[in-house]
């Protein structure tokens, strides 16, 4: 059995989601990162795996910015 290669479309979708998240953070600084992330996850129809990846990466980024 061969494993399925990573789809370039999935990569593009994640890139667009991260850019949109970044824009939302600038537009709505009063909202929590979690609220904005949930909006992005729904807007881009991300899979549970993609959501977990963004949660991990963007939460770590937020923690680093606070330091």
Buried (B, 14 or more C-beta within 10 A) or exposed (E): EEEEEEEEEEEEBBEEBBEBBBEBBEEEEEEEBEEBBEBBBEEBEBEEEBBEBBBEEBEEBBEEEEE
